[in-house]
Structure formats: structure tokens, C-alpha cells
Amino acid sequence: MTNAITNVAGYQFRTVADVETMHAQVQALCARTHLKGTVFISPEGINLSLAGSPTDIEYTLGQLDEVCGFDRLQVNTTCSNSIPFRRLLVKIREELVPMTLPGTDTIRLAQAEARYITSDELRQWIRTGREMTLLDLRNRFEYELGTFTHAQHLGLRHFRELGSAAPKLAKLPRTAPVVTFCTGGIRCEKGASYIASLGFEHVYKLRGGVLDYLKRFQGEDWRGDCFVFDERISLDHRLEPTYTRLCRVCQVVLNEDEEQVCSSCSPSAALNPA
């Protein structure tokens, strides 16, 4: 059967007082299904990427609400022909989205707020030519693989480096709204608030991220593919898997004659530098 597998990526930030107990509950819940993927539990909440039958997905999300108290999960759903994970992993993390910040920045972050913008609203802003800074908060290789037309990037190799990007952020226009986006929205929950903590008055985060926008508008205002953290590697503008081959070291797209690493990262390149 075509596209018989349902894939969900979701998260919810909320205080989890007893992380160990919550971890055990979620692990037992997932064990009652045939789902595969990853679930991270932290004092901040939950972040999950799961794949399986529609019945198992519906059951698990319902139990996460009724039993575990995750009643406001932000969820994106896609379909595929097979499960893009090899196993199920339920793990405890200190942070759902690691981001290194100095002490004073951490205090400001806790006090800052950013507003949501929906995919429909962003599309309208783009269509009417509204002045804004459309800021990609994903990793550099994700940005290079595909992003919104006219989007800007801070050159971050990893999201956790955002805390050191204040000098680059300071160069952004202060009068125009800053609209942040990532794959599903979770990185912007922290990233947009951090940017707001630096004194930007109008900071937004795209609800549902790139996946929601592509689901609604496909390739409009988008170029390339969207990286996903599973064996599909990336999705095209129709949310169909591309299985793009990426270098295991630097994540650039491999050429046809390259296998696991690109020519720049291969051992022979290190031995024979240009």
C-alpha cells in the first residue's frame, strides 16, 4: 500500500518535575506499539519523531495527552512507504534544544517573548512584499539544502551556536519584523525568544515550521529540499522523500561518484591538500 506509514514530529515545552518517571511512562507507552523513532524527555518537556501505522500514532498521541499531560503538542504529519527509522529510542536530555548562553543571556531569555506567525500569515506577508527579516535558524547544511527565497542565515554550523551570534544579529534592521523558522518549530521556540531578548521589538516564530508551510503551499516561495532527521534525509516541496545522499562529515550533498564522504572530506584530500 502506498504511503501506509504515518510520520509525526512534535514537541511541547512544559515543566516536567520528575523526568525519570515521565521517561518510564513514555517508554512503556511506546513499547505497547510497533512505532519506531526517537523521543526525548527533559525538564523542559518532550520532543518526538515517530513513525508507524496510523492506529499506533493516534493511540500514542492520545495517551501522551491523557496519561502524560502533553496536551498541547505541536505536531507535523507526513507519510511514507516505509518506516524511516531502524529502532525506537526514548532518552532523557538536559535540554530539548541545546543552546549555549552566558548567564545574563539566560536570564534575559527567560523574560523575553516572541509571537507566533502562521503559514497563511507569512505567505501573505511575502506576497504583499512586507518588509521583514526572514531568518533561517537551522544548521548551515540544512539552509544550503533548501530554504525560503530571500531567507537569511547566520552561518551557524549548529543551532547551539546561536548564543554566540549576537554580533551578527546586531546587524539586522531593528525596525523590520524578524520572522524565524526551522523545520518543525522547536528550535524557534528558544531561538526567537533569544533574539527578542537582545532588544528586537517584533520577533515572530513560524508555527509548525517549514513542514507546515510546505504542506499548505508546497513550493511557493521555497527553493530546494527540507532536511529531516531520519532515513528519508530530506523532503521535496510536496513532502515526498528524496533520500538525498549527504557527506557523513560535513553534510554537503554528495556527487554521483562520491560514496560516504565528499571529495573535500576524504582521507585523500587531507593527504593531498590543494
Phi, psi and omega per residue, in radians:
M1 nan 2.330 -3.113
T2 -1.265 2.372 3.088
N3 0.901 0.827 -3.125
A4 -1.418 -0.208 -3.087
I5 -1.753 2.329 3.059
T6 -1.754 2.272 3.095
N7 -1.973 2.255 3.086
V8 -2.162 2.408 3.005
A9 -2.159 2.157 -3.068
G10 -2.645 2.886 3.126
Y11 -2.751 2.823 2.954
Q12 -2.675 2.215 3.021
F13 -1.531 2.077 2.985
R14 -2.818 2.703 -3.093
T15 -1.205 2.219 3.052
V16 -1.952 1.865 -3.040
A17 -1.244 -0.743 -3.105
D18 -2.015 1.565 -3.053
V19 -1.158 -0.692 -3.114
E20 -1.075 -0.786 3.132
T21 -1.139 -0.744 3.128
M22 -1.100 -0.701 3.100
H23 -1.028 -0.794 -3.134
A24 -1.127 -0.699 3.130
Q25 -1.114 -0.795 -3.117
V26 -1.196 -0.671 3.119
Q27 -1.105 -0.758 3.115
A28 -1.145 -0.674 3.121
L29 -1.086 -0.867 -3.116
C30 -1.154 -0.527 -3.140
A31 -1.178 -0.319 3.105
R32 -1.456 0.056 -3.137
T33 -2.167 -3.115 3.066
H34 -1.886 0.376 -3.096
L35 -1.242 2.643 2.990
K36 -2.259 2.750 -3.131
G37 2.463 -2.716 -3.115
T38 -2.293 2.485 3.032
V39 -2.330 2.206 3.099
F40 -1.969 2.254 3.078
I41 -1.966 2.368 3.100
S42 -2.564 2.990 3.043
P43 -1.024 -0.303 -3.134
E44 -1.492 -0.362 -3.090
G45 2.527 -2.428 -3.044
I46 -2.402 2.545 3.052
N47 -2.414 2.199 -3.038
L48 -2.413 2.597 2.962
S49 -2.398 1.913 -3.030
L50 -2.281 2.634 3.130
A51 -2.485 2.489 3.124
G52 2.960 -2.759 -3.136
S53 -1.248 2.661 3.085
P54 -0.979 -0.613 -3.135
T55 -1.138 -0.811 3.132
D56 -1.135 -0.683 3.127
I57 -1.120 -0.825 -3.131
E58 -1.076 -0.740 3.124
Y59 -1.083 -0.830 -3.076
T60 -1.129 -0.782 3.133
L61 -1.121 -0.656 3.100
G62 -1.123 -0.722 3.124
Q63 -1.230 -0.612 3.075
L64 -1.078 -0.549 3.083
D65 -1.331 -1.015 -2.981
E66 -1.262 -0.699 -3.030
V67 -1.668 -0.746 -3.019
C68 -1.699 -0.144 3.063
G69 1.417 0.223 3.061
F70 -1.567 1.436 -2.974
D71 -1.696 0.022 3.137
R72 -2.329 0.750 3.136
L73 -1.096 2.309 2.993
Q74 -1.572 1.949 -2.971
V75 -2.144 2.361 2.960
N76 -1.990 2.412 -3.094
T77 -2.132 2.299 3.015
T78 -2.321 2.988 -3.122
C79 -2.200 2.728 3.103
S80 -2.683 2.955 3.142
N81 -1.411 -0.395 -3.109
S82 -2.521 2.884 3.131
I83 -1.340 2.120 -3.065
P84 -1.525 0.474 3.074
F85 -2.323 2.662 -3.139
R86 -1.679 -0.326 -3.085
R87 -2.748 3.097 3.042
L88 -1.884 2.275 3.110
L89 -2.274 2.115 3.041
V90 -2.025 2.057 -2.944
K91 -2.388 2.633 3.076
I92 -1.608 2.371 3.062
R93 -2.241 2.641 3.065
E94 -1.200 -0.674 3.112
E95 -2.312 2.509 3.057
L96 -1.172 -0.721 3.127
V97 -2.251 1.736 -3.111
P98 -1.090 2.318 3.071
M99 -2.604 2.040 -3.087
T100 -1.401 2.121 -3.135
L101 -2.337 2.516 2.966
P102 -1.106 2.823 -3.079
G103 -0.971 -0.787 -3.110
T104 -1.165 -0.627 3.103
D105 -1.139 -0.632 3.117
T106 -1.108 -0.703 3.114
I107 -1.124 -0.808 3.138
R108 -1.111 -0.651 3.140
L109 -1.072 -0.725 -3.133
A110 -1.119 -0.424 -3.089
Q111 -1.685 -0.207 -3.028
A112 -1.578 2.702 3.099
E113 -2.347 2.564 3.022
A114 -2.250 2.595 -3.086
R115 -1.678 2.692 3.054
Y116 -1.399 2.598 2.925
I117 -2.244 2.346 -3.118
T118 -1.448 2.882 3.092
S119 -1.056 -0.689 3.123
D120 -1.097 -0.743 -3.137
E121 -1.162 -0.738 3.133
L122 -1.107 -0.749 3.119
R123 -1.030 -0.716 3.122
Q124 -1.136 -0.716 3.100
W125 -1.080 -0.751 3.138
I126 -1.141 -0.778 -3.094
R127 -1.121 -0.595 -3.117
T128 -1.580 0.010 3.114
G129 1.214 0.522 -3.135
R130 -1.111 2.406 3.118
E131 -1.186 2.231 3.111
M132 -2.906 2.859 2.972
T133 -1.853 1.923 3.133
L134 -1.597 1.882 -2.900
L135 -1.972 2.062 3.114
D136 -1.454 2.040 -3.107
L137 -1.738 0.224 3.119
R138 -1.453 3.081 3.121
N139 -1.188 2.753 -3.037
R140 -1.019 -0.732 -3.103
F141 -1.167 -0.513 3.082
E142 -1.193 -0.725 3.102
Y143 -1.077 -0.737 -3.120
E144 -1.216 -0.497 3.128
L145 -1.272 -0.591 3.130
G146 3.080 2.553 -3.138
T147 -2.877 3.086 3.073
F148 -1.201 2.536 3.018
T149 -1.038 2.324 3.126
H150 1.293 0.136 3.088
A151 -1.259 2.638 3.072
Q152 -1.890 2.775 3.136
H153 -2.412 2.630 -3.087
L154 -1.628 0.067 3.140
G155 1.313 0.352 -3.096
L156 -1.317 2.270 3.024
R157 -1.305 -0.616 3.125
H158 -2.418 2.573 -3.107
F159 -1.020 -0.589 -3.089
R160 -1.071 -0.253 3.126
E161 -1.392 -0.074 -3.070
L162 -0.990 -0.587 -3.124
G163 -1.108 -0.338 3.119
S164 -1.731 0.109 -3.071
A165 -1.682 0.218 -3.115
A166 -0.956 -0.722 3.109
P167 -1.060 -0.659 3.106
K168 -1.234 -0.699 3.128
L169 -1.134 -0.567 -3.125
A170 -1.109 -0.352 -3.141
K171 -1.464 -0.152 3.138
L172 -1.291 2.586 3.105
P173 -1.043 2.331 -3.121
R174 -1.449 -0.376 -3.054
T175 -1.485 -0.433 -3.098
A176 -1.561 2.556 3.058
P177 -1.075 2.530 3.039
V178 -1.845 2.053 -3.141
V179 -1.886 1.957 -3.118
T180 -1.683 2.651 3.067
F181 -2.632 2.723 3.022
C182 -2.557 -2.920 -3.008
T183 -1.107 -0.967 -3.089
G184 -2.112 -0.099 3.084
G185 1.992 -0.309 -2.993
I186 -1.213 -0.672 -3.126
R187 -1.190 -0.527 3.132
C188 -1.282 -0.356 3.099
E189 -1.036 -0.677 3.079
K190 -1.578 -0.749 -3.039
G191 -1.090 -0.776 -3.137
A192 -1.145 -0.681 3.115
S193 -1.150 -0.644 3.103
Y194 -1.109 -0.761 3.135
I195 -1.110 -0.705 3.089
A196 -1.095 -0.581 -3.120
S197 -1.197 -0.284 3.141
L198 -1.519 0.035 3.058
G199 1.887 0.041 3.066
F200 -1.318 2.229 -3.020
E201 -1.423 -0.552 -3.042
H202 -2.134 1.569 -3.111
V203 -2.071 2.301 -3.109
Y204 -2.180 2.731 3.053
K205 -2.243 2.308 -3.068
L206 -1.282 2.003 -3.124
R207 -1.157 2.180 -3.137
G208 1.470 -0.148 3.055
G209 1.120 -2.827 -3.103
V210 -1.044 -0.680 -3.086
L211 -1.053 -0.705 3.117
D212 -1.178 -0.721 -3.123
Y213 -1.108 -0.794 -3.131
L214 -1.168 -0.604 3.105
K215 -1.087 -0.615 -3.091
R216 -1.522 -0.669 -2.967
F217 -2.214 0.100 3.109
Q218 0.882 -2.130 -2.974
G219 -1.519 0.103 -3.122
E220 -1.092 2.219 3.050
D221 1.113 0.367 -3.102
W222 -2.278 2.495 3.064
R223 -2.218 2.454 3.078
G224 1.448 -2.715 -3.088
D225 -2.025 2.921 3.136
C226 -1.955 2.062 3.134
F227 -1.181 2.426 3.037
V228 -2.263 2.646 -3.014
F229 -1.579 1.029 3.037
D230 -2.696 -3.017 -3.002
E231 -1.263 -0.110 3.021
R232 -1.301 -0.346 3.127
I233 1.230 -1.040 3.117
S234 -2.638 2.837 3.119
L235 -2.077 2.520 3.068
D236 -1.434 -3.031 -3.041
H237 -1.191 -0.198 3.069
R238 -1.713 0.125 -3.096
L239 1.153 0.495 3.043
E240 -1.645 2.429 -3.126
P241 -1.076 2.483 3.106
T242 -1.899 -0.396 -3.102
Y243 0.925 0.654 3.110
T244 -1.015 2.391 3.113
R245 -1.570 2.200 -3.123
L246 -2.041 2.621 3.065
C247 -1.075 2.325 -3.118
R248 -1.187 -0.314 -3.096
V249 -1.673 -0.972 -3.015
C250 -1.928 -0.080 3.094
Q251 1.163 0.324 2.994
V252 -1.319 2.751 3.122
V253 -1.194 2.286 -3.120
L254 -1.389 2.559 3.007
N255 -1.369 2.946 -3.091
E256 -1.073 -0.561 -3.099
D257 -1.570 0.068 3.107
E258 -1.836 2.510 -3.077
E259 -1.797 -1.533 -3.059
Q260 -1.664 -0.467 3.135
V261 -2.283 2.707 3.123
C262 -1.371 2.953 -3.104
S263 -1.091 -0.522 -3.127
S264 -1.273 -0.503 -3.080
C265 -1.747 -0.072 -3.097
S266 -1.218 2.662 3.117
P267 -0.971 -0.590 -3.125
S268 -1.168 -0.544 3.102
A269 -1.188 -0.607 3.112
A270 -1.212 -0.582 -3.132
L271 -1.391 -0.437 -3.104
N272 -2.239 1.179 -3.120
P273 -1.109 2.597 -3.128
A274 -1.191 nan nan
